[in-house]
Amino acid sequence: MSRQFQDARNQLIDTLRSKGIVNEDVLHAMQQVPRERFISGPFKQRAYEDVALPIDKHQTISQPYTVARMTELLEPKPGDAILEILNCIILQEHY
């Protein structure tokens, strides 16, 4: 875990808790994902804000709350693997 972003990660977890995320396994997983590795340029410093941010190829990395809530609703068990596949793009194209 990058020391540079550790305080921001902790603050994000506090934000997710304040918005109602209660599953500690989900919160732990969210704290372990190095969002800054997926974001480049001037947005890298905003990696742990609770907002969607642009990434390559005109896509966005999802808002952390959205990811945490979707994951929490799945009620994952230890050993489960979760893969998010283009759900936002499909939703946008549907409407």
N, C-alpha and C positions, 0 to 999 in steps of 0.2 A: 504494500500500500504506500503510495507516494506521500511523504511527509507534507509536501507543499499543499496538498488538497485534504489532508486529514481533518482539519477543523471544519472545512466546508462540508465534508461527508457527514460529520457528526451533526452539524446544523440541519442538513437535509433530513436525517433520520428523525430529529426532533420535530421538524415540519411535518413529516409524514405521520408521526404519532398524533400531532395536534389536529390533523385532518381525519383521524379515525382509523388509521392502519394499526392493528393490534397484534397481528401474528408476528411473534418475535423471530421466527425462522425467515419470514419474508423480509423483515427489517434487517436482519443480519446479512442476508444475501444482497440486499440493496446496498448495504454499506461496503460489501466486498467488491462490487463491480466497479472497475476503474473507468468511469464515464469519460474522463479526460483523454483516454486513449482513442476514443471514437470521434472526438471533436477536434477540429484543427482551426488554425488561424485565431482571429480575435475572439471567437466564441469559447475557446478552451478555458479561459478563466471563469466562464459562467457555467461550467460543467455540472455543478451541484445546485444550481438554481432549480426550482420546481417548475420548469418550463420546457417545452419541446425546443430543440435547437437544430440548426441546419448541419447536415453532414454532407458527404460527397454525393454526386449525381442527383442533385436537387431533391434529396430526401431529408427527413428529419429523424433525430433520435427522440423517442417518445418522452413525454413529461413523466418524471419519476412517480408522481402520485398515480397516474394512469396505469403504469406498469405494476406498481405495488398492489393496487386495488384488483386488477385483473388476476394477478398471481394469487392474492389472498382468496379470491372467490373460487379458484380452482381447488383450494384446500389440499395443497401438495403434501405428500408424505416423504419422509427420508428415503432417498434413493430415486425419487421421481426426477425426470428431466423435463424441462419445459422449453419449448421452442416457439418463439413468436415469429410468424411468417407474414409479412406484408399486410397485416390486418388494416392498417390505416389507409393504405393505397386502395385496397379492395373496397373498403367502406366509401372512400371518396369517389371511386369510379361507379359505385352502385347508385349514388344519388346524383 
